[in-house]
Amino acid sequence: MAQPPVDRDSGDHPFSEIGDPVLAVADKRLGLLAVAGAHEYDEAKTIGVFDVTDRARRRWLLRSDYPVHTMAFHPTLPLLAVGSGEYDGGYFFEGELLLVHLETGTVLSLIEHDFGRQVLGLEWPHDRDLRVLMAPPDDWKDQKAHVEGHVAVVSRANWISVGAKSLTGRDLAGPRVPAARPDGRDAARQTVARVMSSQERRHHAKR
């Protein structure tokens, strides 16, 4: 489960608490950038949500129990879906599907099962539908468990009102598909660098 959000700002270095950017996703409609970062000797378990319309300012800082693999802004609502997880080293793929309410910072863990699922991909094809790509629950007698997964489309009339632990195994049931584990580190670093460069140019232009 994510720890409570922090709403303080870091001045001229808004991305400093993120660590090394591993994943970055932008929402031009809201003027927001979500960045997952890794600190030394740790994985990508820190998530920052930033206002980047003018001067980059952090809105929320979140902590995940598992490494973050994917994030997706809702197309019409102030929501961010975050998928995380990892292999436990012996049997299970564990993880969470988090839903972040961007106006309040409230974070909900949506999967009811205690171990959750390792969530590898998220996409909102429609404002009612969330496409979820997951690793298999475990790798018992499954040689392709680390390169394949399951995809499900979860539908809700209003995602704002979705409650914690409300997604069941039936909601997440879906066909077996290839499931790449892409590395978004380079793209995330470039995105953050562009935002910082743009901020510096605006700062110098005002002097």
DOTIDO-898560 format. One record per atom (N, C-alpha, C): x, y, z. Coordinates in steps of 0.001 Angstrom, whole numbers, padded with zeros to 6 digits, always signed. Each point is the difference from the previous one (the first is absolute). Example, Ala and Ser with C-alpha at 12.3 -4.5 7.8 and 13.67 -1.06 7.14 Angstrom:
<atoms>
+013190-005690+007800/-000890+001190+000000/+000900+001200+000000/-000350+001050-000720/+000820+001190+000060/-000770+001090+000730/
</atoms>
This chain:
<atoms>
+000848-001197+000000/-000848+001197+000000/+000877+001239+000000/-000396+001014-000713/+000762+001238-000019/-000137+000726+001325/+001056+000686+000389/-000041+000817+001197/-000763+001283-000292/-000448+000722+001031/-000737+001249-000227/+000818+000978-000817/-000650+000777-000877/+000720+000953-000834/+000562+001153+000805/+001037+000611-000554/+000622+001175+000595/-000216+001152-000958/-000459+001150+000502/-000321+001093-000902/+000970+001172+000104/+001177-000219+000589/+000974+001087+000044/+000764+000054-001323/+000593+001135-000289/+000700+000213-001259/+001496+000065+000256/+000782-000250-001040/+001452-000041+000144/+000681+001174-000683/-000686+001118-000133/+000613+001214-000514/+000461-000127-001429/+001286+000325-000230/+000539+000008-001353/+000307-001396-000522/-000116-001005+000832/+000306-001368-000413/-001192-000907+000324/-001096+000170-000729/-001229-000731+000359/+000105-001505-000164/+000963-000476-000805/+000115-001439-000230/+001029-000666+000914/+000570+000746+000928/+001116-000524+000787/-000386-001204+000850/-001222-000037+000499/-000397-001096+000886/-000414-001261-000755/-000052+000086-001322/-000386-001156-000802/+001147-000991-000138/+001229+000511+000016/+001145-000859-000273/+000250-000082-001494/+000443-001143-000463/+000276-000202-001421/-001312-000303-000723/-000434+000852-000944/-001273-000257-000692/+000022-001321-000761/-001036-000780+000200/-000120-001306-000644/-001179-000035-000967/-001031+000775+000301/-001199+000039-000832/-000613+001385+000118/-000411+000572-001136/-000643+001317+000004/-001178-000012-000961/-001131+000520+000469/-001224+000044-000799/-000608+001392+000142/-000346+000617-001130/-000535+001359+000015/-001489+000013-000315/-000680+000994+000550/-001395+000276-000338/-000077+001461-000415/-000039+000244-001303/-000023+001374-000502/-001295+000707+000366/-001091-000758+000121/-001287+000605+000336/+000050+000666+001369/+000604-000670+000963/+000089+000521+001363/+001298+000756+000257/+000944-000082-000935/+001294+000626+000221/+000791-000673+001100/-000099-001334+000071/+000657-000758+001059/+001010-000986-000578/+000991-000311+000805/+000991-001015-000334/+000157-000918+001205/-000168-001303-000223/+000227-000993+001050/+001336-000676-000263/+000834-000076+001027/+001332-000585-000131/+000212-001012+001113/+000412-001209-000377/+000413-001005+000979/+001520-000053-000003/+000588-000025+001189/+001450+000032+000086/+000543-001004+000996/+001277-000321-000194/+000687-000955+000870/+001148+000696+000714/+000139-000285+001276/+001125+000501+000768/+001096-001060+000052/+001171+000379+000440/+001128-000926+000057/-000355-001226+000836/+000345-001170-000532/-000255-001280+000663/-001494-000295+000153/-000817+000627-000824/-001439-000247+000064/-000553-000006-001415/-001259-000382-000135/-000648-000015-001299/-000971+001171-000091/-000735+000055-001101/-000857+001163-000271/-001255-000044+000858/+000124+000467+001240/-001125-000037+000928/-000467+001393+000425/+000606+001041-000553/-000407+001372+000300/-000703+000583-001217/-001146+000617+000227/-000793+000579-001085/-000261+001462+000322/+000313+000860-000941/-000310+001412+000151/-000961+000445-001085/-000957+000829+000374/-000911+000610-000965/+000282+001495+000007/+000296+000554-001182/+000479+001373-000110/-000894+000829-000912/-000254+001243+000406/-000582+000992-000901/+001130+000547-000865/-000158-000054-001310/+001073+000447-000897/-000504+001014-001021/-001118+000653+000283/-000522+000985-000944/+000887+001234-000079/+000612+000371+001107/+000900+001155+000015/+001272-000417+000717/+000140+000369+001240/+001130-000460+000804/-000336-001375+000566/+000899-000956-000184/-000254-001354+000477/-000111-000006+001520/-001131-000475+000491/-000235-000071+001437/-000623-001347+000334/+000503-000604+001057/-000530-001297+000395/-001345+000154+000683/-000959-000780-000458/-001318-000015+000632/-000084-001080+001068/+000461-001218-000343/-000074-001108+000948/+001262-000847-000077/+000377-000559+001140/+001085-000970+000071/-000554-001260+000646/+000131-001131-000693/-000590-001257+000451/+001074-001069+000127/-000258-000976+000849/+000906-001137+000164/-000761-001282-000302/+000606-000851-000794/-000595-001286-000341/+000759-001118+000703/-000702-001048+000352/+000651-001154+000614/+000766-000833-001021/-000334+000175-001280/+000611-000798-001062/+000557+000919-001087/+000936-000491-000811/+000507+000796-001115/-001115+000345-000988/+000005+001236-000463/-001024+000481-000925/+000393-000357-001435/-000958-000556-000747/+000237-000392-001387/-000774+000839-001005/-001108+000576+000425/-000869+000662-000962/-000876+001026+000711/-000345+001066-000714/-000910+001024+000518/-000842+000511-001160/-001230+000411+000308/-000882+000521-001047/-000987+000988+000604/-000034+001212-000556/-000988+000992+000410/-001356-000334-000622/-001056+000173+000786/-001352-000181-000526/-000271+001075-001055/-000713-000331-001075/-000183+000974-001090/-000881+001193+000346/-000886-000116+000988/-000898+001115+000310/-000077+000341+001482/+000366-000910+000878/-000107+000216+001442/+001380+000255+000611/+000063+000683+001138/+001288+000268+000655/+000506-001223+000763/+000383-001019-000756/+000441-001266+000571/+001266-000472-000701/+000845-000681+000754/+001195-000638-000546/+000010-001453+000458/+000066-000921-000954/+000135-001420+000320/+001484-000358-000001/+000410-000764+000997/+001404-000389+000153/+000065-001513+000175/+000813-000655-000820/+000179-001442+000103/+001391-000336+000503/+000073-000915+000960/+001288-000344+000597/+000068-001500+000254/+001176-000463+000395/+000115-001400+000369/+001385-000557-000227/+000182-001256+000432/+001278-000678-000157/-000188-001496+000225/+000971-000755-000458/+000047-001440+000254/+000622-000211+001369/-000598-000869+000798/+000493-000160+001367/+001247-000868+000091/+000469-000492-001145/+001223-000780-000020/-000199-001491+000119/-001236-000422+000223/-000202-001424+000173/-001277-000555-000587/-001027+000853-000135/-001278-000553-000439/-000958+001063-000533/-000294+001030+000801/-001066+000946-000318/+000509+001260-000711/-000883+000556-000835/+000148+001358-000516/-000971+000873+000800/+000536+000860+000842/-000828+000821+000878/-000007+001450-000488/-001005+000749+000414/-000023+001405-000377/-001324+000662+000293/-000124+001231-000487/-001192+000797+000265/-000434+000773-001236/-001274+000285-000042/-000560+000989-000913/-000507+001137+000877/+000682+001134-000076/-000347+001156+000822/-000790+001006-000822/-000939+000658+000643/-000749+001084-000623/+000222+001253+000836/+000614+001008-000616/+000331+001249+000685/-001022+001062-000381/-000660+000566+001002/-000910+001123-000227/+000844+001276+000015/+000133+000624-001145/+000971+001078-000166/-000384+001289+000715/-001264+000186+000310/-000410+001225+000688/+000208-000087+001507/-000047-001206+000550/+000109-000171+001452/+001257-000743+000428/+000630-000726-000918/+001144-000821+000353/-000365-001348+000596/-001283-000307+000058/-000436-001296+000513/+000488-001120-000914/+000526-001062+000599/+000504-001144-000760/-000743-001254+000437/-000574-000712-000968/-000719-001235+000281/+000699-001170-000671/+000128-001102+000722/+000489-001247-000577/-001221-000819-000401/-000125-000316-001288/-001278-000470-000525/-000190-001515+000005/+001073-000782+000013/-000134-001452-000133/-000290-000624+001359/-001030-000840+000049/-000439-000538+001290/+000931-001075+000557/+000682-000755-000873/+000829-001117+000458/+001188+000516+000802/+000373-000725+001056/+001075+000442+000887/+001321+000194-000738/+000320-000895-000939/+001249+000114-000745/-000125+000948-001192/-001229+000350-000357/-000210+000863-001153/+000450-000674-001284/+000427+000805-000960/+000559-000478-001259/+001112+000949-000421/+001005-000538-000680/+001012+000871-000576/-000592+000640-001250/-000186+001306+000041/-000634+000727-001099/+001087+000583-000895/-000025-000387-001275/+001058+000360-000941/-000404+001093-000976/-001291+000146-000254/-000446+000994-000967/-001390+000499+000331/-000234+001296-000258/-001303+000616+000235/-000346+000918-001162/-001260-000010-000383/-000471+000875-001071/-001490+000265+000208/-000401+001257-000237/-001419+000362+000063/-000529+000107-001430/-000544-001062-000587/-000551+000112-001355/-001288+000813-000048/-000645+000148+001147/-001265+000733+000112/-000091+000498+001432/-000795+001040+000233/-000044+000545+001357/-000607-000956+001016/-000680-001050-000469/-000549-000997+000919/+000876-001247+000103/+000958-000147-000900/+000745-001255-000106/+001482+000196+000303/+000546-000913+000787/+001431-000036+000277/+000546-001348-000455/+000931+000048-000939/+000643-001226-000490/+001208-000285+000885/+000031-001198+000567/+001038-000373+000964/+000766-001212-000523/+001305+000154-000150/+000874-001109-000371/+000739-000455+001249/-000107-001293+000312/+000568-000534+001240/+000871-001215-000280/+001005-000203+000837/+000720-001262-000005/-000932-001091+000522/+000273-001257-000306/-000805-001073+000601/+000102+000054+001526/-000939-000601+000700/+000079+000014+001471/+001265-000659+000538/+000488-001049-000701/+001203-000706+000446/+000641-000677-001200/+001155-000617+000217/+000700-000667-001104/+000076-001513+000202/-000938-000546+000748/-000031-001433+000231/-000230-000748-001316/+000983-000802-000405/-000051-000779-001240/-000346+000881-001201/+000525+001203-000002/-000320+000975-001053/+001296+000645-000480/+000593-000551-001040/+001287+000474-000487/-000085+001378-000650/-001183+000412-000421/-000150+001288-000670/-000577+001082+000911/-000056-000284+001281/-000617+000957+000925/+000732+001334+000047/+001298-000002-000313/+000781+001235+000084/+000009+000791-001305/-000641-000517-001032/-000061+000722-001277/-001428+000130-000516/-000944-000597+000701/-001404+000110-000371/-000812+000466+001207/-001271+000292-000263/-000868+000441+001080/-001452-000132-000397/-000844+000710+000722/-001432+000002-000272/-000467+001444-000149/-000943+000207-000900/-000541+001340-000190/-001495-000021+000303/-000442+001014+000726/-001417+000125+000347/-000422+001446-000201/-001247+000190-000366/-000574+001341-000092/-001036+000131+001110/+000284+000885+000937/-000876+000206+001157/-000876+001218-000277/-001295-000177+000111/-000947+001080-000296/-000704+000462+001274/-000068+001310+000156/-000733+000611+001098/-000712+001245-000527/-001221+000229+000477/-000772+001152-000468/+000661+001311+000401/+000582+000034+001196/+000636+001222+000494/+001205-000387+000849/+001189+000189-000535/+001207-000419+000703/+000287+000848+001237/-000579+001176+000076/+000178+000830+001195/-000553-000708+001237/-001071-000757-000177/-000670-000629+001143/+000468-001430+000262/+000985-000480-000732/+000494-001366+000204/+000674-000103+001364/-000278-001088+000708/+000532-000170+001342/+001250-000856+000045/+000697+000057+001123/+001183-000825+000211/-000378-001479+000032/+000922-000840-000471/-000165-001461+000013/-001284-000441-000704/-000391+000722-001035/-001273-000288-000659/+000143-000801-001292/+001226-000234-000468/+000188-000782-001222/+000246-001459+000371/-000886-000861-000464/+000056-001416+000338/+000778-000777-001056/+000205-001279+000281/+000632-000862-000985/-000785-000070-001289/-001304+000073+000095/-000829-000007-001212/+000237+001261-000827/+000130+001144+000664/+000280+001247-000721/+001307-000090-000780/+000978-000704+000564/+001342-000022-000573/+000271-001234-000852/-001018-000806-000234/+000170-001175-000856/+000067+000436-001458/+000923-000611-000746/+000126+000357-001403/+000929-000941-000726/+000083+000136-001312/+000802-000917-000812/+001500+000158+000235/+000714-001052-000323/+001461+000003+000092/+000569+000714-001226/+000966+000880+000230/+000592+000789-001084/+001492+000176+000267/+000780+000357-001031/+001392+000390+000256/+000030+001225+000910/+000970+000044+000893/+000072+001107+000964/+001452+000440+000149/+000388+000940-000837/+001364+000522+000064/+000196+000788+001287/+001228+000029+000463/+000369+000801+001173/+000943+001101-000467/-000522+001059-000626/+000873+001034-000571/+000682+000839+001072/+001130+000575-000369/+000746+000889+000887/-000215+001432-000472/-000723+000790+000795/-000289+001377-000387/+000937+001017+000605/+001138-000461+000517/+000903+000885+000737/+000541+001134-000866/+000494-000315-001200/+000587+001037-000852/-001034+001054-000380/-001188-000448-000387/-001050+000946-000381/-000412+000868+001184/-000058-000584+001194/-000382+000767+001190/+001043+001063+000323/+001271-000368-000082/+001064+000974+000262/-000070+001157-000990/-000247-000317-001267/-000081+001043-001020/-001193+000918+000243/-001126-000574+000408/-001186+000810+000271/+000246+000968+001147/+000567-000491+001091/+000290+000862+001142/+001023+001068-000374/+001005-000376-000780/+001015+000970-000419/-000617+001107-000850/-000943-000355-000872/-000658+001020-000828/-000806+000966+000857/-000700-000527+000993/-000787+000865+000881/+000913+000951+000765/+001098-000516+000536/+000927+000842+000749/+000652+001040-000900/+000346-000391-001229/+000612+000939-000935/-000967+001115-000365/-001254-000367-000225/-001014+000999-000322/-000215+000950+001166/+000016-000541+001215/-000162+000836+001183/+001156+000984+000133/+001222-000454-000253/+001163+000878+000099/-000047+001107-001044/-000455-000336-001219/-000095+001026-001045/-001011+001074+000377/-001144-000419+000550/-001005+000979+000412/+000518+000863+001142/+000760-000613+000901/+000551+000744+001131/+000964+001084-000475/+000884-000360-000935/+000974+000972-000499/-000673+001080-000838/-001073-000358-000695/-000695+000981-000831/-000670+001076+000840/-000370-000344+001238/-000675+000961+000869/+000973+000905+000740/+001283-000347-000022/+000992+000792+000747/+000358+001276-000745/
</atoms>
